[in-house]
Structure formats: C-alpha cells, structure tokens
Amino acid sequence: MTIKQYDFIIIGTGPAGLAAAMTAIKSNKKVLVLEKEGSLGGVCVNTGTFPSKTLREAVLHLTGHLKRKVFEEDYCSTRDAEISMERLKLRLYNVRQQEHSIIGAQLERNGIDIIRGNACFKDPHTLLVNQIEDGENIEVRSEKIIIATGSQPRNPSDVPFDHETIVDSTSILNIKHIPKSLIIMGGGVIGSEYATIFAALGVKVTLFDRGDRLLKFLDHEISTELQKHFPRDNVEYIKSCGDFSIKKVNGNARVTLENGPEYTAECLFFALGREANTASLTIDNASIKLNEYHYIEVNDLYQTSTPHIYAVGDVIGWPSLAATSIVQGRLAALNALKSRVESFPTIFPFGIYTIPEISYVGITEEEAHERDYKFVIGKCMYHELPRGQISGECEGMLKMIVHSDTREILGVHIIGGGATEVIHIAQMALLHNAKIDIFIDNIFNYPTYSEALKIAALSASNQM
C-alpha cells in the first residue's frame, strides 16, 4: 500500500481544523485535511452554529418578532400559518450549501489536499483512512497531526431516541413539522437558544433545568431578564428538576420527574451535554490520553500526551465556542511550526443567540463580590434607549461593572438588540484596561445600540 507523506495532517474541517490548515499552508507546508462526513465545515456548519443561528434569523424574519412593537396590528398568530418546517429547512440547506462551497474553494485555492473518509491512528505518525468515495483504505503519514474532530450530542442509552418524537441537537433540524408543544431537557446554551426560537414560532415550550438558575454562568440579572422576556411568554421554566425518566407514549413524549409530576409534549429535545468525537480515532494507538471529562487532554501549547500530536476545538472541551476554536487552531499550528507569537487571549466575549440575544465580557457582579472588589454598577435599560424605541427592540439592558476607586471597567453584560456586536467595543476597552471616561468623553452615533455603553458609563460615574 502506498503511503502518502505530509508535513501536517488535520483531522476535521470545522473552525479549528480550517484555521490550523490555513496557518500551516501559509508557512509553505504540505497540508492534508481529513473529513469523515460528506460535507465540509464540521458540526459548526452542519448541525451546530450555522443551523441554529440561521434558524433563529429565519424565525425572527418570518414571524416579525422584532417588529411586533412597531406594527402591533400586523403581529398576530395568523403569521404562523405561513411558516413550515420545510420552509425553514430550505433556508438551512441554502446557507449550508453556500458555506460548503466557500470552504471547498478556500482549500483548493490554497493548495490544501482533502480526503473524505474516516481516519484512525495506526501508530503515532500514521493514519488509516477509509475513503467515502470508493471504500478503499489508504495510509497517510505526517510529522505533525492536529485533531479537530469536534463533539456530538451525549445520548444516554436509557433515553428512547427515535429522532422524530425524541430528538437531539442534530435530529431536531430534521423534524417534519413544527410541533404545538415541545419539552427541552437542559437549561444550557443549546437548550435555551432552541427554547426561545420555538417559543417565537408559537410553540408551547417546557424547559427543564437540573440547575437552580437558567444559564447560571451569566450575571444573575441577565438570566432574570431573559426569563422576563421569553418570546410570547411561551416558555415554562422548571429549575432543579432532579432525576427523570423519558418515554414515548401514544406518539408523544412523556417526562416523569422523580418526585412525581408528568409532562407530555408532541416532541422532546434532549440537550443535556455533549461528548468529544474520539471513539473512531483509535487514539490508544497514538498513546493519546483523555481527561476526567473524556475530552482530549492538552497542555498550554495544545499538545496531547504525544507531543507531535495536537488537539483543538470542542474535542478538548471548554469553552467550546467557534470563535475560540479558530484561535486554538491557529495557535496549535504556530506551536507545531515552532513560531508561536502569542498566547490564548484571557479576555474574550461569549455570545448566546437566544431571543433576545445575550453577550458578555469580563466578570459578573457575583464574581466582583467574591473578589471583594469595591465597585459600582451602571445600567442602560433598552426601553429608555432611543434606538430601542425606534427599532421596536425595547426589551433588555446593558450592565457595566466598574471599579469605584480606579474607574476601570471590569465587566459588561448585554441582553437585547445588537448584543453580540456591541460587546466587541466593551472587549476592546477591557483589553486596554480602559476607564469609563473613554465612553463618557467621546461621541457615539445617535441613535445606536452602542450608545448604551455611554449611558451605562454615565450611570456608573454618577454613583462615584
């Protein structure tokens, strides 16, 4: 069997794998990318970030949700009749196809080889690939290997998934019709995003959370604000649900809680956790270790327990964001090239695409208390923001945590229109240890969502 030799082999074509491949090829290395699926882009493009965010935008557009305060007489339940799962899936298909073309063109334009097939380690430098196209096995070798295989839904064996009535984050995109009622198990990011998306469609959603607060890593006021503004009041949130059992009964999904209550819905979406895609890699043949959470264990350079093999993205666990995965992929390739120029950023934003959307950077009010900081809180409520009134997005707030002695900005938390865009201005301020005066003393376009930073800074200053 002929063995093909490369300088770099990257397993996976998600954001982390693509960033690693592009970094390596720009250093004139011979690069091969392996993709086990028929489509490029990994979970991000095919079942994760792209589909869920595309679905959200399509729902907002088709339901007129964001404009309901502008033309209230046009916003009524009859709009729902115009929306079907087929129409939404067509939009998802079109966006995915465009992204597949873009990724394929990037790889071809930059001279990166791609083999579609399932890869597994034969030894620490050799991979055996079963090709999708013809089913033949080939061997490829490389001095440097980067694993970027992502993650998949954690589907416990005691949950009777049929991927029609009882679904996971992959199969929910393939349901045949919009259900009238939906149970979501899991109050994390995925569960919360889909809960608000389906609520905006008019679906009655019951959201179960094992924790005692929705999205408990958020600042407490932001998660409270989200609950206050669930679309159409269509989400019933049940915290601290405890243990439960799931059954399919008469074509519906039924959840029975340990303490007795039962809940039934047309569809159940199980969104309690994900797990690393490592099962098919035979990583033992490369002496790669997993950590206590069954993700690939890496050091600060993204090296696995086998130094010439690196791992990046969701396969290594937290923070499991597309944005951070891109940076990890780039840094891993630079480390492998022995030309590392920077470390992973310590300050970066989180974006949560619920309705309304959420984004934050820096510390929460709770963390400020834990660190015994002297601080004040400045706020701008969206219903008092001119842009909020004009656009109809008057739900939400911007919250700024400020050190009361130094006037330094410690954290910014936003829920409402433009949150995931405006947060980058706050991010730049935190990166440069800026004081609130940078917002107070400068001019913002009017009316804009960004003006909320100025109003919150003034609010904080008035308390000093």
RAZI-V41268 format. One line per field, one symbol per residue. burial: I if it has 9 or more other ideal C-beta (glycine too) atoms within 8 Angstrom, else O. A space follows every 10 residues. Layout:
BEGIN
burial=???
END
This chain:
BEGIN
burial=OOOIOIIIII IIIIIIIIII IIIIIOIOIO IIIIIIOOOI IIIIIIOIII IIIIIIOIII OIIIIIIIOO OOOOIOOOII OOIOIOIIIO IIOOIIOOII OOIIOIIOOI OIIIIIIOII IOOIOIIIII IIOOOOOIII IIOIIIIIII IIIOOOOOIO IOOOIIIIII IIIOIOOIIO IIIIIIIIOI IIIIIIIIII IIIIIIIIII IOIIIOOIII IIIOIIIOII IOOIIOIOIO IOOIOIOIOO OIIIIIIOOO OOIIIIIIII IIOIIIIIOI IOIOIIOIOI IOOOIIIIOO IIIIOIOIII IIIIIIIOOI OIIIIIIIII IIIIIIIOOI OOOOOOOIII IIIIIIIIII IIOIIOIIOO OOOOIOIIII OIOOIOIIOO IIIIOIIIII IIIIOOIIII IIIIIIIOII OIIOIIIIII OOOIOIIIII OOOIOOOOII IIIIIIIIII IOIO
END
